[in-house]
Amino acid sequence: MLKNKTVLVTGASRGIGRATALLLAEHGARIIANYNQSEKEVDALLSELHDKGREGVKVRADVSNEQEVKAMFVEVRRLGGIDVLVNNAGVVSNNLLLMTSSGEFQKVVDTNNRGAFLCMQHAARIMTKHGHGKIVNLSSIVGRNGNSGQVAYAGSKAFIIGMTKAAARELGPAGITVNAVAPGLIDTDMTRDLRDDFKVKLLNNVALGRIGTSVDVARVVLFLSTELSDYVSGQVIGVDGCQIM
Ligand code: NAP
């Protein structure tokens, strides 16, 4: 389904980004795997891809850094451009409103919002020239529903939803779809340190009765990255085991 398509996945070194890179590659995509700090992990991903006969290269960039994103897209253009952008890189902040420092808030916004915005802008420049493209942004269930103790993070994920909808309207006429995925509780490094009693409480509200996996999310990203979703844009698709509807 993604034969001859090039996909840039930000934050591909771990978690949902890694699973997405693997799954999209299994469906024929050439992967450009962005990472920031986890070089060993991204190298392991590339070895796995190459062992499976798939194509993948790594590009390091801190997505919150404008110059580094610019340089990453110089490399993307050198590699022939992209057909799909998966804006996945993100950081969490688990703090109450009154405990969140402005520095912590800034880091969340810079990574989750400024990063996604910059990548979308660069990708859209390439895609509008080609007259097609797909952008998938990682939001979160907390961007739709809020969550006590995640004011900065939930706000950043709500921003992703607004940005997705606005960009979908702007870029639709150029043949580009823009959608968001809103995962619930997914088993990755990001959630591994959450207290067990907190996870149990959350899972009590998940009709499907289990924590999600990175592959659960990657499968929806796959749908939004292929022609199967050609008439789907501006949507936010929950991947939360029926926690909210
Ligand atoms: P994760 O396991 O903590 O992985 C985060 C990834 O983001 C890593 O590959 C990391 O790369 C990358 N990253 C972080 N800051 C970056 C930066 N400044 N520049 C480039 N890459 C950066 O997280 P995850 O759980 O897979 O989450 C992935 C996305 O899904 C995030 O946007 C998150 O908000 C969203 N999400 C997750 C859950 C969940 O329950 N896990 C739920 C809803 C939404 P390096 O390690 O190389 O720095």
Boltz pocket constraint, residues with backbone or C-beta under 6 A from the ligand:
constraints:
  - pocket:
      binder: B
      contacts: [[A, 10], [A, 11], [A, 12], [A, 13], [A, 14], [A, 15], [A, 16], [A, 17], [A, 34], [A, 35], [A, 36], [A, 37], [A, 38], [A, 39], [A, 61], [A, 62], [A, 63], [A, 64], [A, 87], [A, 88], [A, 89], [A, 90], [A, 91], [A, 111], [A, 115], [A, 138], [A, 139], [A, 140], [A, 141], [A, 181], [A, 182], [A, 183], [A, 184], [A, 185], [A, 186], [A, 187], [A, 188], [A, 189], [A, 190], [A, 191]]
      max_distance: 6.0
